[in-house]
Amino acid sequence: MAISWCARMPQKHKKISDRMLFTYFMLTALILLFAPQRLANKFQTTFAGIFRVPIAIGTNISLSSPVKMPKGDFVSRREYMELQNHYANVTQQLQAAREELDKLAGVRQRLGLEGAALVLADVTPVSTDGLRAEMMINRGTNDKIKRGYFVLADNSIIGKINFADSRTSQVKLFTDSTSKIEVTINGTEAILIGTGADCAHITTITAKTDVAVDTDVFAMPKSGFLDSPIIIGKVKSLKRSDESALHWDISVEPASDFKTLKDAAVIIMNPDN
């Protein structure tokens, strides 16, 4: 019995000590709660002074610890910017493609070119030197473009492809001094010859033919290149030819303003071949 009673003594005293400690803390809390404000502030200042160093050490340790970013669905800021830029580029390209398709669909419908392929291209400013009249486009053999294909702008023929490499082509405008294109005017066939300036001439129509200023001139259909007549210009002026009084000397101006062109379309009549 003695041994058993002695073994229980420490545990009993411990319970009494815990109760007393709890009572002291409660009394202290009540005293601080009802103590004057000045005394409470002084106690707070004292407490902060005592524990200032441990608190500062703990804060520094917390701030110096590296922050680990979660992995998985998160990407770096650079990758995020790249994705944003890629999205902007694709959106812009899609918008440009839609505008191009709408434009080409309208041209096909208006000009009866439903069976043809139209390759839209950006153009460089027209180059002239008194004899030559040409421009470059940013499409070439990679787009199935070949020499002799007709080129459209503003729903009118402006010339033909003179030569093409893989990515660019040269367009010889019908006003070029070396250009010769078969045309019709008031149902009469003729040859439109460039002058190197801003117009072309027809000198093969007899003076008996009824022709007037502003009469439309059409490029004639040509097998494999053009299936239907398309306007190429208008009669600017006419007079009797100096070489033959029996023929007209007809000046034809373009139906499109070459100097303000920003794009053009190459006609490919047999895109599957």
Secondary structure, DSSP 8 states (H G I E B T S, - for coil): -HHHHHHHHHHHHHHHHHHHHHHHHHHHHHHHHHS-HHHHHHHHHHHHHHSHHHHHHHHHHHHHS------SS---HHHHHHHHHHHHHHHHHHHHHHHHHHHHHHHHHHHT-TTSEEEEEEB---EESSS-EEEEES--GGGT--TT-EEEETTEEEEEEEEE-SS-EEEEETTSTT-EEEEEETTEEEEEEE-SSS-EEE--SBTTS---TT-EEEE--BTTTBSS-EEEEEEEEEEE-SS-TTBEEEEEEESS-GGG--EEEEEES-TT-
